[in-house]
Amino acid sequence: MEEEKTLYPLKFMPLFKDKIWGGNKVRDLIGIDYSPLERLGELWVLSAVEGQETVVENGFLAECTLKEVLEMYADELVGEDNFDKFGEDFPLLIKIIDAADNLSVQVHPDDEYAWANDMQNGKTEMWYVLQADEGAKIYCGFNQKETKADIINRTRNNTIESVLHVDEAKQGDLYYIPAGTVHAIGKGVLLAEIQQSSDATFRIYDWNRKNEKGEARELHLEQGLKVMDLSAQEGTAKCHYHYHLNETTNMVESPYFVTNLIPLTNGLRKNLENSDTFYLYFCVAGGGFINCMKERIPLKAGEIIMIPAIAKDVLIEPTPMMEILEITTL
């Protein structure tokens, strides 16, 4: 009888998504080759979305999807509470987004609406700005109370931008965007996105953009109006945090995910003895090694490693510096 092989830290291969608004910063600033694509809008770092699943790169589980590993190892991978709650559906989707042009003004449904309409999940998300061109914008929430009739008229007469709260994007900015919040990433922003595992997006305005064939992209205004928060949300999405080098700083703690920032020039050991959940170590700058469960795995910007719930500790080793988003669930 073959001995069962022990789970280990998993490194994943990314998925590359061409988008009409995509650019080349993932190649030029992060150093990831996505040829033969000429541009990249989204780098899916970790995904269990059906039909769009990332696969393991290292070890004997190489070429298995995240879902397949979860089916095999269950709570050993994600922890008892997560497995009881989510079963074999991994709860998170991790991306890098490069907006060489404005993304559409859009809104995502919550779980209740999504489940009632045959969607996997709702979509609450957070953004961490990795780089922004001078004058680049983040649009998030309304700057005044609106009505459904207002929104219909504003999308028709191209004035919806005037009622969106706008920030000038800066490196290090942090946004938490609950389902129902109308938002858009502006031209010139490169960011990391942590979200629920969902591809449910209702596009309500697309800046009168046409694709290469001269066609406008489909809008979903009717669905969007059913889920959007029409109240004034002046600046409520932007979060403030203070970090210290070589320490772990909490950025977002929500019902869907917990995200911490770990900027390192020295090694850092994390004791996971009393933890029963997975950890994702998502490198967004620099590089180094993750030492865990007798494995020493290289990690550089744009890559992610999943630490199984059965791991007892992790040593993060920068060479010479690295910035990590540490992601898990409550």
QUIFEN-V388242 format. One line per field, one symbol per residue. ss: DSSP state (A for helix, B for strand, O for the rest). phi: phi as a letter, one per 40 degrees, with the letter a starting at -180 (. if undefined). burial: # if it has 24 or more other ideal C-beta (glycine too) atoms within 12 Angstrom, else .. Layout:
ss->???
phi->???
burial->???
//
This chain:
ss->OOOOOOOOOBBBBOBBBOOOOOBOAAAAOOOOOOOOOOOBOBBBBBOBBOOBBOBBOOOOOOOOBAAAAAAAAOAAAAOAAAAAAAOOOOOBBBBBBBBOOOOOBBBOOOAAAAAAOOOOOOOOBBBBBBBBOOOOBBBBBBOOOOOAAAAAAAAAAOOAAAABBBBBOOOOOBBBBOOOOOBBBOOOBBBBBBBBOOOOOBBBBOOOOBOOOOOBOOOOAAAAAAAOOOOBOOOOOBBOOOOOOOOBBBBBBOOOOBBBBBBBOOOBBBBOOOOOOOBBBBBBBBBBBBBBOOBBBBBBOOOBBBBOOOOOBBBBBBBBBBBBBBBBOO
phi->.ccccccacbbbccbbbcbdccbbccccbbgbcbdcccabcbbccaabcdgbccbccbgccdgccdccccccbfcccbgccccccbgcbccbbbbbbbccadcccaabccddcdccbfbcacababbbccaacdgcbbbagccacbbccdcdccccbgbcdcbccbbccbdgcbbbbcdgccaaccdgbbacbbaccabcbbcbabffcbcccgbcccbbcdccccbcccccbdgcccbbabbbdgbcbcbbbbcbabbbbbcbbbcbbbcbdbbbacbbbbcbagaibbbafgbbbcabdgbbbbccccccabbcbcbcaabbccbabc
burial->......#####################.##.#.#....###########..########.#..####.##.########..##..#.########################.##....###############..#######...#....#..##....#..#####.##.####################################.#.......#.###.########..#...###.#......#####.#.#########...#.#.#..###################.#.###############..#####..#########.
//
